[in-house]
Amino acid sequence: MRISAVLGFLFLGLQALAQNTQVDYESIYKIKDEGFNNSQVMDIAWNLTDRIGPRLTGSEGLKKAYDWTSQMYKDWGLTNVKVEAWGDFGPGWEVDKNYLAMTVPYYQAMIAIPKAWTPGTGKEITAEVVYVEVNTEEDLAKYKGNLKGKVVLMPTTINAENGYEADARRYTEEELEGLTKVTVRGGGGGGNFSASRMSEFRRASNLRRAAYTMLKEEGVAMILNTSRGGGQGTFFTSNGSRNDDSALPEMEMAPEHYNRMVRLLQKGEKVMVEAETKTRFLKNDTKGYNVLGEIQGSDAKLKNEVVMLGAHLDSWFAGTGATDNAAGSAVMMEAMRILKESGVKLRRTVRIALWSGEEQGIFGSRNYAQNTFMTDKKPNAAHQNFSAYYNMDNGTGAIRGIYLQGNEATKGLFEEWFKPFHDIGASTITVNNTGGTDHLAFDGIGLPGFQFIQDPIAYSTRTHHTNMDVFEALEEVDLKKNAVIIAALVMQTANMDAKMPRKPKEF
């Protein structure tokens, strides 16, 4: 009797699993037909990049993106469309003018842009350039009294060298196989967060703060610096303090232009520059916003449950935020359009969210998740009615599979659901984690949140947070594939008999 009961429960469990994993090929056909033959993904991406431009959180560009994306939701027939505040972000920031040129020993226009949330020069300046070489705080003393009105180059170890490998690449089969392997690490405090590395990080950070304080006291006219990577006209952007109204004007430069001035100075040549930057701090509305819209579920019992997909709408500002993350935003919008236009059945409600503040700390999605799914730090009814969240934020590359964030109970589902896409290169399922973006907001409160494995293309080598993150960096075929795959996964999730399995979590 006990054996038969156990077998009966086992049969029912396997039957339920089969019902949840079964691929709806009829709906997949409709999704593929709409996504491959009537795609609008590149037009969406063009609007977000070429037409609207950079979308730094709090900027006028991002506010234009709020208006345009929410209007597109409405045009497609989505419901509950809203631009929803998630909390206080602080001042926005805009660049209105940007000019830097070396004038001595000869004229050369420089590739550079103001660092975010730093003030402008207020007028055109002409100044001598000084390279400040400091390894300890004691080294600062030799510059005191000699920097007023000067333009200062801060030390750097960035080289701009010839590259002998292509910037853009796709994953090999061996690399994809490697992503599926689980690495068990030992203890001992080694690795990136070893005591010695942390000590060096703190030393360098303290030195930078001491140097900046001294430069302000000296009254320098501007600071020039360069950041990681680079070469061939590419530089990586960052930001100053968003709440320091007394900051100095700063610009970030292409490494080869920066290094040229350093070499000239080290060889004893005099270097002069002229510069003018105009920036504005936007303080009238300091809130951050997300853009939300829905396709209502059709099942009377399940329509109160939600499947979400999303991407961050904000970007950096030296380019137009194409691969980071107009690509993800355009794909998620296109996935919603495909689901609506194809008319596939969706038993649960499907909700899209385009986040802001991701680049400054995943603020939009984290605040949304806390505000929506938690009450007094405990899961609420919305948490109970949530199934899964899908995120795209790894550039323009084709989806090759999915990270399960340690949610091993979902592996069988995704192995089946990806079968219709094996022929376009998407088949890798890994229980490993990936970080750094908005799916973490959901995973952190015990909700299934997933990010995709994507071909890197030139994301980390050329476009991520750089002045080269522009429309030309987008791969049209890859974005079409991604929208179709994500629409299909969302459809399958929305139509399961049960919600997506969850990892155990204590609250």
HUGIZI-V782150 format. One record per residue. RES is the residue in one letter. SS is DSSP state (h for helix, s for strand, l for the rest). PSI is psi as a letter, one per 30 degrees, with the letter a starting at -180 (NA if undefined). Layout:
RES_SS_PSI, RES_SS_PSI
This chain:
M_l_e, R_h_e, I_h_e, S_h_e, A_h_e, V_h_e, L_h_e, G_h_e, F_h_e, L_h_e, F_h_e, L_h_e, G_h_e, L_h_e, Q_h_e, A_h_e, L_h_e, A_h_e, Q_h_e, N_h_e, T_h_f, Q_l_k, V_l_k, D_l_i, Y_h_f, E_h_e, S_h_e, I_h_e, Y_h_e, K_h_e, I_h_e, K_h_e, D_h_e, E_h_e, G_h_e, F_h_f, N_h_f, N_l_g, S_l_k, Q_l_g, V_h_e, M_h_e, D_h_e, I_h_e, A_h_e, W_h_e, N_h_e, L_h_f, T_h_d, D_h_e, R_h_e, I_l_e, G_l_a, P_l_k, R_l_h, L_l_k, T_l_k, G_l_f, S_l_l, E_h_e, G_h_e, L_h_e, K_h_e, K_h_e, A_h_e, Y_h_e, D_h_e, W_h_e, T_h_e, S_h_e, Q_h_e, M_h_e, Y_h_e, K_h_e, D_h_e, W_l_f, G_l_g, L_l_l, T_s_l, N_s_h, V_s_k, K_s_k, V_s_j, E_s_k, A_s_k, W_s_f, G_s_a, D_s_k, F_l_e, G_l_a, P_l_k, G_s_a, W_s_k, E_s_k, V_s_k, D_s_f, K_s_k, N_s_j, Y_s_k, L_s_k, A_s_k, M_s_k, T_s_f, V_s_k, P_l_f, Y_l_l, Y_l_k, Q_s_j, A_s_k, M_l_k, I_l_j, A_s_l, I_s_l, P_s_k, K_l_k, A_s_k, W_l_h, T_l_l, P_l_l, G_l_l, T_l_f, G_l_f, K_l_l, E_l_k, I_s_k, T_s_k, A_s_l, E_s_k, V_s_k, V_s_k, Y_s_j, V_s_j, E_l_j, V_l_k, N_l_f, T_l_l, E_h_f, E_h_f, D_h_f, L_h_f, A_h_e, K_h_f, Y_h_f, K_l_k, G_l_g, N_l_g, L_l_f, K_l_k, G_l_g, K_l_l, V_s_k, V_s_k, L_s_k, M_s_l, P_l_k, T_l_l, T_l_g, I_l_k, N_l_k, A_l_j, E_l_l, N_l_k, G_l_k, Y_l_g, E_l_l, A_l_k, D_l_e, A_l_k, R_s_l, R_l_l, Y_l_k, T_l_l, E_h_e, E_h_e, E_h_e, L_h_e, E_h_e, G_h_e, L_h_f, T_l_f, K_l_k, V_l_k, T_l_k, V_l_j, R_l_k, G_l_l, G_l_a, G_l_f, G_l_g, G_l_a, G_h_a, N_h_f, F_h_h, S_l_l, A_h_e, S_h_e, R_h_e, M_h_e, S_h_e, E_h_e, F_h_e, R_h_e, R_h_e, A_h_e, S_h_e, N_h_e, L_h_e, R_h_e, R_h_e, A_h_e, A_h_e, Y_h_e, T_h_e, M_h_e, L_h_e, K_h_e, E_h_e, E_h_f, G_l_h, V_l_l, A_l_e, M_s_l, I_s_k, L_s_k, N_s_l, T_l_l, S_l_a, R_l_l, G_l_a, G_l_a, G_s_l, Q_l_h, G_l_g, T_s_k, F_l_l, F_s_k, T_l_l, S_l_a, N_s_l, G_l_a, S_l_k, R_l_f, N_l_g, D_l_j, D_l_f, S_l_g, A_l_l, L_l_l, P_l_k, E_s_k, M_s_k, E_s_k, M_s_l, A_l_k, P_h_e, E_h_f, H_h_e, Y_h_e, N_h_e, R_h_e, M_h_e, V_h_e, R_h_e, L_h_e, L_h_e, Q_h_f, K_l_g, G_l_g, E_l_k, K_l_k, V_l_k, M_s_k, V_s_l, E_s_k, A_s_l, E_s_k, T_s_k, K_s_k, T_s_l, R_s_k, F_s_k, L_s_j, K_l_g, N_l_e, D_l_j, T_l_g, K_s_l, G_s_l, Y_s_l, N_s_l, V_s_j, L_s_k, G_s_l, E_s_l, I_s_j, Q_l_k, G_l_l, S_l_f, D_l_k, A_l_e, K_l_f, L_l_f, K_l_f, N_l_f, E_l_l, V_s_k, V_s_k, M_s_l, L_s_k, G_s_l, A_s_l, H_s_k, L_l_f, D_l_l, S_l_l, W_l_a, F_l_f, A_l_f, G_l_b, T_l_g, G_l_h, A_h_e, T_h_f, D_h_i, N_h_h, A_h_e, A_h_e, G_h_e, S_h_e, A_h_e, V_h_e, M_h_e, M_h_e, E_h_e, A_h_e, M_h_e, R_h_e, I_h_e, L_h_e, K_h_e, E_h_e, S_h_f, G_l_g, V_l_l, K_l_k, L_l_j, R_l_e, R_l_l, T_s_k, V_s_k, R_s_k, I_s_k, A_s_k, L_s_j, W_s_l, S_l_l, G_l_g, E_l_e, E_l_f, Q_l_g, G_l_g, I_l_h, F_h_e, G_h_e, S_h_e, R_h_e, N_h_e, Y_h_e, A_h_e, Q_h_e, N_h_e, T_h_e, F_h_f, M_s_k, T_s_k, D_l_h, K_l_g, K_s_k, P_s_k, N_l_a, A_h_e, A_h_e, H_h_e, Q_h_e, N_l_g, F_s_k, S_s_d, A_s_l, Y_s_k, Y_s_k, N_s_k, M_l_j, D_l_h, N_l_h, G_l_a, T_l_f, G_l_l, A_l_k, I_s_k, R_s_f, G_s_a, I_s_k, Y_s_k, L_l_f, Q_l_h, G_l_g, N_l_i, E_h_f, A_h_f, T_h_f, K_h_e, G_h_e, L_h_e, F_h_e, E_h_e, E_h_e, W_h_f, F_l_f, K_h_e, P_h_f, F_h_g, H_h_e, D_h_f, I_h_g, G_l_g, A_l_j, S_l_f, T_s_k, I_s_k, T_s_k, V_l_f, N_l_l, N_l_l, T_l_l, G_l_a, G_l_g, T_l_a, D_l_f, H_h_f, L_h_f, A_h_e, F_h_e, D_h_e, G_l_f, I_l_g, G_l_g, L_l_k, P_l_j, G_s_k, F_s_k, Q_s_l, F_s_k, I_s_k, Q_s_k, D_l_k, P_l_f, I_s_b, A_l_h, Y_h_e, S_h_f, T_h_f, R_h_e, T_h_f, H_l_j, H_l_h, T_s_l, N_l_f, M_l_g, D_l_i, V_l_l, F_h_e, E_h_f, A_h_f, L_l_k, E_l_j, E_h_e, V_h_e, D_h_e, L_h_e, K_h_e, K_h_e, N_h_e, A_h_e, V_h_e, I_h_e, I_h_e, A_h_e, A_h_e, L_h_e, V_h_e, M_h_e, Q_h_e, T_h_e, A_h_f, N_l_g, M_l_l, D_l_e, A_l_l, K_l_l, M_l_k, P_l_k, R_l_l, K_l_k, P_l_k, K_l_k, E_l_k, F_l_NA
